[in-house]
Amino acid sequence: MLTKNRKQRIIKEVGIHDLDTGSADVQVGILTKRIDELSRHLKKNPKDKHSRRGLLGMVADRQSHLRYLQKKNNRRYNSLIKKLGLKK
């Protein structure tokens, strides 16, 4: 579970400005951290089908945000991919 402090740290890392909470960059950063945590949970609990469904939804949501960002601002998209260590 993402705590308030972790979210703020993510916002400072990938946000455009300090109060930025809704941009695609921040949304992708938060979704990436939640996906990482849920992936670790599913490795320990492989029969948890409900969490797996939630994970797939988050991955699809992140992909949508990334596609939007790539269309609107390719330079920000490339820098975000490098910061988060995602594959293209």
Phi and psi restraints in degrees (range 20) as a CNS / XPLOR table:
assign (resid 1 and name C) (resid 2 and name N)
       (resid 2 and name CA) (resid 2 and name C) 1.0 -79.2 20.0 2
assign (resid 2 and name N) (resid 2 and name CA)
       (resid 2 and name C) (resid 3 and name N) 1.0 124.7 20.0 2
assign (resid 2 and name C) (resid 3 and name N)
       (resid 3 and name CA) (resid 3 and name C) 1.0 -85.3 20.0 2
assign (resid 3 and name N) (resid 3 and name CA)
       (resid 3 and name C) (resid 4 and name N) 1.0 170.5 20.0 2
assign (resid 3 and name C) (resid 4 and name N)
       (resid 4 and name CA) (resid 4 and name C) 1.0 -61.6 20.0 2
assign (resid 4 and name N) (resid 4 and name CA)
       (resid 4 and name C) (resid 5 and name N) 1.0 -40.0 20.0 2
assign (resid 4 and name C) (resid 5 and name N)
       (resid 5 and name CA) (resid 5 and name C) 1.0 -66.2 20.0 2
assign (resid 5 and name N) (resid 5 and name CA)
       (resid 5 and name C) (resid 6 and name N) 1.0 -40.3 20.0 2
assign (resid 5 and name C) (resid 6 and name N)
       (resid 6 and name CA) (resid 6 and name C) 1.0 -64.7 20.0 2
assign (resid 6 and name N) (resid 6 and name CA)
       (resid 6 and name C) (resid 7 and name N) 1.0 -41.1 20.0 2
assign (resid 6 and name C) (resid 7 and name N)
       (resid 7 and name CA) (resid 7 and name C) 1.0 -62.5 20.0 2
assign (resid 7 and name N) (resid 7 and name CA)
       (resid 7 and name C) (resid 8 and name N) 1.0 -42.6 20.0 2
assign (resid 7 and name C) (resid 8 and name N)
       (resid 8 and name CA) (resid 8 and name C) 1.0 -63.8 20.0 2
assign (resid 8 and name N) (resid 8 and name CA)
       (resid 8 and name C) (resid 9 and name N) 1.0 -37.4 20.0 2
assign (resid 8 and name C) (resid 9 and name N)
       (resid 9 and name CA) (resid 9 and name C) 1.0 -65.1 20.0 2
assign (resid 9 and name N) (resid 9 and name CA)
       (resid 9 and name C) (resid 10 and name N) 1.0 -40.2 20.0 2
assign (resid 9 and name C) (resid 10 and name N)
       (resid 10 and name CA) (resid 10 and name C) 1.0 -65.1 20.0 2
assign (resid 10 and name N) (resid 10 and name CA)
       (resid 10 and name C) (resid 11 and name N) 1.0 -42.1 20.0 2
assign (resid 10 and name C) (resid 11 and name N)
       (resid 11 and name CA) (resid 11 and name C) 1.0 -61.8 20.0 2
assign (resid 11 and name N) (resid 11 and name CA)
       (resid 11 and name C) (resid 12 and name N) 1.0 -41.2 20.0 2
assign (resid 11 and name C) (resid 12 and name N)
       (resid 12 and name CA) (resid 12 and name C) 1.0 -65.9 20.0 2
assign (resid 12 and name N) (resid 12 and name CA)
       (resid 12 and name C) (resid 13 and name N) 1.0 -36.6 20.0 2
assign (resid 12 and name C) (resid 13 and name N)
       (resid 13 and name CA) (resid 13 and name C) 1.0 -67.0 20.0 2
assign (resid 13 and name N) (resid 13 and name CA)
       (resid 13 and name C) (resid 14 and name N) 1.0 -51.7 20.0 2
assign (resid 13 and name C) (resid 14 and name N)
       (resid 14 and name CA) (resid 14 and name C) 1.0 -109.6 20.0 2
assign (resid 14 and name N) (resid 14 and name CA)
       (resid 14 and name C) (resid 15 and name N) 1.0 -7.8 20.0 2
assign (resid 14 and name C) (resid 15 and name N)
       (resid 15 and name CA) (resid 15 and name C) 1.0 -72.2 20.0 2
assign (resid 15 and name N) (resid 15 and name CA)
       (resid 15 and name C) (resid 16 and name N) 1.0 157.2 20.0 2
assign (resid 15 and name C) (resid 16 and name N)
       (resid 16 and name CA) (resid 16 and name C) 1.0 -77.1 20.0 2
assign (resid 16 and name N) (resid 16 and name CA)
       (resid 16 and name C) (resid 17 and name N) 1.0 -38.3 20.0 2
assign (resid 16 and name C) (resid 17 and name N)
       (resid 17 and name CA) (resid 17 and name C) 1.0 -142.6 20.0 2
assign (resid 17 and name N) (resid 17 and name CA)
       (resid 17 and name C) (resid 18 and name N) 1.0 176.8 20.0 2
assign (resid 17 and name C) (resid 18 and name N)
       (resid 18 and name CA) (resid 18 and name C) 1.0 -63.8 20.0 2
assign (resid 18 and name N) (resid 18 and name CA)
       (resid 18 and name C) (resid 19 and name N) 1.0 -37.7 20.0 2
assign (resid 18 and name C) (resid 19 and name N)
       (resid 19 and name CA) (resid 19 and name C) 1.0 -93.8 20.0 2
assign (resid 19 and name N) (resid 19 and name CA)
       (resid 19 and name C) (resid 20 and name N) 1.0 13.4 20.0 2
assign (resid 19 and name C) (resid 20 and name N)
       (resid 20 and name CA) (resid 20 and name C) 1.0 -76.7 20.0 2
assign (resid 20 and name N) (resid 20 and name CA)
       (resid 20 and name C) (resid 21 and name N) 1.0 112.8 20.0 2
assign (resid 20 and name C) (resid 21 and name N)
       (resid 21 and name CA) (resid 21 and name C) 1.0 -123.9 20.0 2
assign (resid 21 and name N) (resid 21 and name CA)
       (resid 21 and name C) (resid 22 and name N) 1.0 -10.8 20.0 2
assign (resid 21 and name C) (resid 22 and name N)
       (resid 22 and name CA) (resid 22 and name C) 1.0 -118.5 20.0 2
assign (resid 22 and name N) (resid 22 and name CA)
       (resid 22 and name C) (resid 23 and name N) 1.0 -1.4 20.0 2
assign (resid 22 and name C) (resid 23 and name N)
       (resid 23 and name CA) (resid 23 and name C) 1.0 -69.4 20.0 2
assign (resid 23 and name N) (resid 23 and name CA)
       (resid 23 and name C) (resid 24 and name N) 1.0 161.5 20.0 2
assign (resid 23 and name C) (resid 24 and name N)
       (resid 24 and name CA) (resid 24 and name C) 1.0 -61.3 20.0 2
assign (resid 24 and name N) (resid 24 and name CA)
       (resid 24 and name C) (resid 25 and name N) 1.0 -34.0 20.0 2
assign (resid 24 and name C) (resid 25 and name N)
       (resid 25 and name CA) (resid 25 and name C) 1.0 -60.5 20.0 2
assign (resid 25 and name N) (resid 25 and name CA)
       (resid 25 and name C) (resid 26 and name N) 1.0 -48.2 20.0 2
assign (resid 25 and name C) (resid 26 and name N)
       (resid 26 and name CA) (resid 26 and name C) 1.0 -67.7 20.0 2
assign (resid 26 and name N) (resid 26 and name CA)
       (resid 26 and name C) (resid 27 and name N) 1.0 -41.7 20.0 2
assign (resid 26 and name C) (resid 27 and name N)
       (resid 27 and name CA) (resid 27 and name C) 1.0 -60.4 20.0 2
assign (resid 27 and name N) (resid 27 and name CA)
       (resid 27 and name C) (resid 28 and name N) 1.0 -42.3 20.0 2
assign (resid 27 and name C) (resid 28 and name N)
       (resid 28 and name CA) (resid 28 and name C) 1.0 -66.3 20.0 2
assign (resid 28 and name N) (resid 28 and name CA)
       (resid 28 and name C) (resid 29 and name N) 1.0 -39.9 20.0 2
assign (resid 28 and name C) (resid 29 and name N)
       (resid 29 and name CA) (resid 29 and name C) 1.0 -62.7 20.0 2
assign (resid 29 and name N) (resid 29 and name CA)
       (resid 29 and name C) (resid 30 and name N) 1.0 -45.5 20.0 2
assign (resid 29 and name C) (resid 30 and name N)
       (resid 30 and name CA) (resid 30 and name C) 1.0 -66.8 20.0 2
assign (resid 30 and name N) (resid 30 and name CA)
       (resid 30 and name C) (resid 31 and name N) 1.0 -43.3 20.0 2
assign (resid 30 and name C) (resid 31 and name N)
       (resid 31 and name CA) (resid 31 and name C) 1.0 -62.4 20.0 2
assign (resid 31 and name N) (resid 31 and name CA)
       (resid 31 and name C) (resid 32 and name N) 1.0 -37.3 20.0 2
assign (resid 31 and name C) (resid 32 and name N)
       (resid 32 and name CA) (resid 32 and name C) 1.0 -63.2 20.0 2
assign (resid 32 and name N) (resid 32 and name CA)
       (resid 32 and name C) (resid 33 and name N) 1.0 -44.0 20.0 2
assign (resid 32 and name C) (resid 33 and name N)
       (resid 33 and name CA) (resid 33 and name C) 1.0 -65.3 20.0 2
assign (resid 33 and name N) (resid 33 and name CA)
       (resid 33 and name C) (resid 34 and name N) 1.0 -41.0 20.0 2
assign (resid 33 and name C) (resid 34 and name N)
       (resid 34 and name CA) (resid 34 and name C) 1.0 -65.9 20.0 2
assign (resid 34 and name N) (resid 34 and name CA)
       (resid 34 and name C) (resid 35 and name N) 1.0 -38.0 20.0 2
assign (resid 34 and name C) (resid 35 and name N)
       (resid 35 and name CA) (resid 35 and name C) 1.0 -64.5 20.0 2
assign (resid 35 and name N) (resid 35 and name CA)
       (resid 35 and name C) (resid 36 and name N) 1.0 -41.9 20.0 2
assign (resid 35 and name C) (resid 36 and name N)
       (resid 36 and name CA) (resid 36 and name C) 1.0 -60.7 20.0 2
assign (resid 36 and name N) (resid 36 and name CA)
       (resid 36 and name C) (resid 37 and name N) 1.0 -45.6 20.0 2
assign (resid 36 and name C) (resid 37 and name N)
       (resid 37 and name CA) (resid 37 and name C) 1.0 -64.5 20.0 2
assign (resid 37 and name N) (resid 37 and name CA)
       (resid 37 and name C) (resid 38 and name N) 1.0 -42.6 20.0 2
assign (resid 37 and name C) (resid 38 and name N)
       (resid 38 and name CA) (resid 38 and name C) 1.0 -69.3 20.0 2
assign (resid 38 and name N) (resid 38 and name CA)
       (resid 38 and name C) (resid 39 and name N) 1.0 -32.6 20.0 2
assign (resid 38 and name C) (resid 39 and name N)
       (resid 39 and name CA) (resid 39 and name C) 1.0 -64.3 20.0 2
assign (resid 39 and name N) (resid 39 and name CA)
       (resid 39 and name C) (resid 40 and name N) 1.0 -42.3 20.0 2
assign (resid 39 and name C) (resid 40 and name N)
       (resid 40 and name CA) (resid 40 and name C) 1.0 -62.7 20.0 2
assign (resid 40 and name N) (resid 40 and name CA)
       (resid 40 and name C) (resid 41 and name N) 1.0 -39.7 20.0 2
assign (resid 40 and name C) (resid 41 and name N)
       (resid 41 and name CA) (resid 41 and name C) 1.0 -62.8 20.0 2
assign (resid 41 and name N) (resid 41 and name CA)
       (resid 41 and name C) (resid 42 and name N) 1.0 -41.9 20.0 2
assign (resid 41 and name C) (resid 42 and name N)
       (resid 42 and name CA) (resid 42 and name C) 1.0 -72.4 20.0 2
assign (resid 42 and name N) (resid 42 and name CA)
       (resid 42 and name C) (resid 43 and name N) 1.0 -23.4 20.0 2
assign (resid 42 and name C) (resid 43 and name N)
       (resid 43 and name CA) (resid 43 and name C) 1.0 -69.3 20.0 2
assign (resid 43 and name N) (resid 43 and name CA)
       (resid 43 and name C) (resid 44 and name N) 1.0 -33.7 20.0 2
assign (resid 43 and name C) (resid 44 and name N)
       (resid 44 and name CA) (resid 44 and name C) 1.0 -81.0 20.0 2
assign (resid 44 and name N) (resid 44 and name CA)
       (resid 44 and name C) (resid 45 and name N) 1.0 -30.7 20.0 2
assign (resid 44 and name C) (resid 45 and name N)
       (resid 45 and name CA) (resid 45 and name C) 1.0 -125.4 20.0 2
assign (resid 45 and name N) (resid 45 and name CA)
       (resid 45 and name C) (resid 46 and name N) 1.0 76.3 20.0 2
assign (resid 45 and name C) (resid 46 and name N)
       (resid 46 and name CA) (resid 46 and name C) 1.0 -68.4 20.0 2
assign (resid 46 and name N) (resid 46 and name CA)
       (resid 46 and name C) (resid 47 and name N) 1.0 -16.9 20.0 2
assign (resid 46 and name C) (resid 47 and name N)
       (resid 47 and name CA) (resid 47 and name C) 1.0 -91.2 20.0 2
assign (resid 47 and name N) (resid 47 and name CA)
       (resid 47 and name C) (resid 48 and name N) 1.0 3.2 20.0 2
assign (resid 47 and name C) (resid 48 and name N)
       (resid 48 and name CA) (resid 48 and name C) 1.0 -79.8 20.0 2
assign (resid 48 and name N) (resid 48 and name CA)
       (resid 48 and name C) (resid 49 and name N) 1.0 84.2 20.0 2
assign (resid 48 and name C) (resid 49 and name N)
       (resid 49 and name CA) (resid 49 and name C) 1.0 -71.5 20.0 2
assign (resid 49 and name N) (resid 49 and name CA)
       (resid 49 and name C) (resid 50 and name N) 1.0 -31.8 20.0 2
assign (resid 49 and name C) (resid 50 and name N)
       (resid 50 and name CA) (resid 50 and name C) 1.0 -67.3 20.0 2
assign (resid 50 and name N) (resid 50 and name CA)
       (resid 50 and name C) (resid 51 and name N) 1.0 -41.0 20.0 2
assign (resid 50 and name C) (resid 51 and name N)
       (resid 51 and name CA) (resid 51 and name C) 1.0 -68.5 20.0 2
assign (resid 51 and name N) (resid 51 and name CA)
       (resid 51 and name C) (resid 52 and name N) 1.0 -34.2 20.0 2
assign (resid 51 and name C) (resid 52 and name N)
       (resid 52 and name CA) (resid 52 and name C) 1.0 -63.1 20.0 2
assign (resid 52 and name N) (resid 52 and name CA)
       (resid 52 and name C) (resid 53 and name N) 1.0 -39.4 20.0 2
assign (resid 52 and name C) (resid 53 and name N)
       (resid 53 and name CA) (resid 53 and name C) 1.0 -64.7 20.0 2
assign (resid 53 and name N) (resid 53 and name CA)
       (resid 53 and name C) (resid 54 and name N) 1.0 -40.7 20.0 2
assign (resid 53 and name C) (resid 54 and name N)
       (resid 54 and name CA) (resid 54 and name C) 1.0 -63.2 20.0 2
assign (resid 54 and name N) (resid 54 and name CA)
       (resid 54 and name C) (resid 55 and name N) 1.0 -39.3 20.0 2
assign (resid 54 and name C) (resid 55 and name N)
       (resid 55 and name CA) (resid 55 and name C) 1.0 -61.8 20.0 2
assign (resid 55 and name N) (resid 55 and name CA)
       (resid 55 and name C) (resid 56 and name N) 1.0 -44.5 20.0 2
assign (resid 55 and name C) (resid 56 and name N)
       (resid 56 and name CA) (resid 56 and name C) 1.0 -63.2 20.0 2
assign (resid 56 and name N) (resid 56 and name CA)
       (resid 56 and name C) (resid 57 and name N) 1.0 -36.1 20.0 2
assign (resid 56 and name C) (resid 57 and name N)
       (resid 57 and name CA) (resid 57 and name C) 1.0 -64.9 20.0 2
assign (resid 57 and name N) (resid 57 and name CA)
       (resid 57 and name C) (resid 58 and name N) 1.0 -41.0 20.0 2
assign (resid 57 and name C) (resid 58 and name N)
       (resid 58 and name CA) (resid 58 and name C) 1.0 -66.1 20.0 2
assign (resid 58 and name N) (resid 58 and name CA)
       (resid 58 and name C) (resid 59 and name N) 1.0 -39.8 20.0 2
assign (resid 58 and name C) (resid 59 and name N)
       (resid 59 and name CA) (resid 59 and name C) 1.0 -63.1 20.0 2
assign (resid 59 and name N) (resid 59 and name CA)
       (resid 59 and name C) (resid 60 and name N) 1.0 -42.0 20.0 2
assign (resid 59 and name C) (resid 60 and name N)
       (resid 60 and name CA) (resid 60 and name C) 1.0 -65.4 20.0 2
assign (resid 60 and name N) (resid 60 and name CA)
       (resid 60 and name C) (resid 61 and name N) 1.0 -39.6 20.0 2
assign (resid 60 and name C) (resid 61 and name N)
       (resid 61 and name CA) (resid 61 and name C) 1.0 -64.7 20.0 2
assign (resid 61 and name N) (resid 61 and name CA)
       (resid 61 and name C) (resid 62 and name N) 1.0 -43.6 20.0 2
assign (resid 61 and name C) (resid 62 and name N)
       (resid 62 and name CA) (resid 62 and name C) 1.0 -62.8 20.0 2
assign (resid 62 and name N) (resid 62 and name CA)
       (resid 62 and name C) (resid 63 and name N) 1.0 -41.1 20.0 2
assign (resid 62 and name C) (resid 63 and name N)
       (resid 63 and name CA) (resid 63 and name C) 1.0 -62.7 20.0 2
assign (resid 63 and name N) (resid 63 and name CA)
       (resid 63 and name C) (resid 64 and name N) 1.0 -38.3 20.0 2
assign (resid 63 and name C) (resid 64 and name N)
       (resid 64 and name CA) (resid 64 and name C) 1.0 -64.0 20.0 2
assign (resid 64 and name N) (resid 64 and name CA)
       (resid 64 and name C) (resid 65 and name N) 1.0 -44.6 20.0 2
assign (resid 64 and name C) (resid 65 and name N)
       (resid 65 and name CA) (resid 65 and name C) 1.0 -62.1 20.0 2
assign (resid 65 and name N) (resid 65 and name CA)
       (resid 65 and name C) (resid 66 and name N) 1.0 -40.5 20.0 2
assign (resid 65 and name C) (resid 66 and name N)
       (resid 66 and name CA) (resid 66 and name C) 1.0 -66.3 20.0 2
assign (resid 66 and name N) (resid 66 and name CA)
       (resid 66 and name C) (resid 67 and name N) 1.0 -40.5 20.0 2
assign (resid 66 and name C) (resid 67 and name N)
       (resid 67 and name CA) (resid 67 and name C) 1.0 -62.9 20.0 2
assign (resid 67 and name N) (resid 67 and name CA)
       (resid 67 and name C) (resid 68 and name N) 1.0 -42.3 20.0 2
assign (resid 67 and name C) (resid 68 and name N)
       (resid 68 and name CA) (resid 68 and name C) 1.0 -60.8 20.0 2
assign (resid 68 and name N) (resid 68 and name CA)
       (resid 68 and name C) (resid 69 and name N) 1.0 -46.2 20.0 2
assign (resid 68 and name C) (resid 69 and name N)
       (resid 69 and name CA) (resid 69 and name C) 1.0 -65.4 20.0 2
assign (resid 69 and name N) (resid 69 and name CA)
       (resid 69 and name C) (resid 70 and name N) 1.0 -37.2 20.0 2
assign (resid 69 and name C) (resid 70 and name N)
       (resid 70 and name CA) (resid 70 and name C) 1.0 -65.8 20.0 2
assign (resid 70 and name N) (resid 70 and name CA)
       (resid 70 and name C) (resid 71 and name N) 1.0 -37.7 20.0 2
assign (resid 70 and name C) (resid 71 and name N)
       (resid 71 and name CA) (resid 71 and name C) 1.0 -69.1 20.0 2
assign (resid 71 and name N) (resid 71 and name CA)
       (resid 71 and name C) (resid 72 and name N) 1.0 -42.4 20.0 2
assign (resid 71 and name C) (resid 72 and name N)
       (resid 72 and name CA) (resid 72 and name C) 1.0 -79.6 20.0 2
assign (resid 72 and name N) (resid 72 and name CA)
       (resid 72 and name C) (resid 73 and name N) 1.0 -43.7 20.0 2
assign (resid 72 and name C) (resid 73 and name N)
       (resid 73 and name CA) (resid 73 and name C) 1.0 -149.7 20.0 2
assign (resid 73 and name N) (resid 73 and name CA)
       (resid 73 and name C) (resid 74 and name N) 1.0 94.5 20.0 2
assign (resid 73 and name C) (resid 74 and name N)
       (resid 74 and name CA) (resid 74 and name C) 1.0 -65.9 20.0 2
assign (resid 74 and name N) (resid 74 and name CA)
       (resid 74 and name C) (resid 75 and name N) 1.0 -32.6 20.0 2
assign (resid 74 and name C) (resid 75 and name N)
       (resid 75 and name CA) (resid 75 and name C) 1.0 -66.5 20.0 2
assign (resid 75 and name N) (resid 75 and name CA)
       (resid 75 and name C) (resid 76 and name N) 1.0 -44.1 20.0 2
assign (resid 75 and name C) (resid 76 and name N)
       (resid 76 and name CA) (resid 76 and name C) 1.0 -65.1 20.0 2
assign (resid 76 and name N) (resid 76 and name CA)
       (resid 76 and name C) (resid 77 and name N) 1.0 -37.0 20.0 2
assign (resid 76 and name C) (resid 77 and name N)
       (resid 77 and name CA) (resid 77 and name C) 1.0 -60.4 20.0 2
assign (resid 77 and name N) (resid 77 and name CA)
       (resid 77 and name C) (resid 78 and name N) 1.0 -48.4 20.0 2
assign (resid 77 and name C) (resid 78 and name N)
       (resid 78 and name CA) (resid 78 and name C) 1.0 -64.5 20.0 2
assign (resid 78 and name N) (resid 78 and name CA)
       (resid 78 and name C) (resid 79 and name N) 1.0 -39.9 20.0 2
assign (resid 78 and name C) (resid 79 and name N)
       (resid 79 and name CA) (resid 79 and name C) 1.0 -68.5 20.0 2
assign (resid 79 and name N) (resid 79 and name CA)
       (resid 79 and name C) (resid 80 and name N) 1.0 -35.5 20.0 2
assign (resid 79 and name C) (resid 80 and name N)
       (resid 80 and name CA) (resid 80 and name C) 1.0 -67.1 20.0 2
assign (resid 80 and name N) (resid 80 and name CA)
       (resid 80 and name C) (resid 81 and name N) 1.0 -41.0 20.0 2
assign (resid 80 and name C) (resid 81 and name N)
       (resid 81 and name CA) (resid 81 and name C) 1.0 -60.6 20.0 2
assign (resid 81 and name N) (resid 81 and name CA)
       (resid 81 and name C) (resid 82 and name N) 1.0 -41.8 20.0 2
assign (resid 81 and name C) (resid 82 and name N)
       (resid 82 and name CA) (resid 82 and name C) 1.0 -67.3 20.0 2
assign (resid 82 and name N) (resid 82 and name CA)
       (resid 82 and name C) (resid 83 and name N) 1.0 -43.2 20.0 2
assign (resid 82 and name C) (resid 83 and name N)
       (resid 83 and name CA) (resid 83 and name C) 1.0 -60.6 20.0 2
assign (resid 83 and name N) (resid 83 and name CA)
       (resid 83 and name C) (resid 84 and name N) 1.0 -42.5 20.0 2
assign (resid 83 and name C) (resid 84 and name N)
       (resid 84 and name CA) (resid 84 and name C) 1.0 -89.5 20.0 2
assign (resid 84 and name N) (resid 84 and name CA)
       (resid 84 and name C) (resid 85 and name N) 1.0 -12.0 20.0 2
assign (resid 84 and name C) (resid 85 and name N)
       (resid 85 and name CA) (resid 85 and name C) 1.0 71.1 20.0 2
assign (resid 85 and name N) (resid 85 and name CA)
       (resid 85 and name C) (resid 86 and name N) 1.0 37.3 20.0 2
assign (resid 85 and name C) (resid 86 and name N)
       (resid 86 and name CA) (resid 86 and name C) 1.0 -93.1 20.0 2
assign (resid 86 and name N) (resid 86 and name CA)
       (resid 86 and name C) (resid 87 and name N) 1.0 158.3 20.0 2
assign (resid 86 and name C) (resid 87 and name N)
       (resid 87 and name CA) (resid 87 and name C) 1.0 -85.8 20.0 2
assign (resid 87 and name N) (resid 87 and name CA)
       (resid 87 and name C) (resid 88 and name N) 1.0 152.9 20.0 2
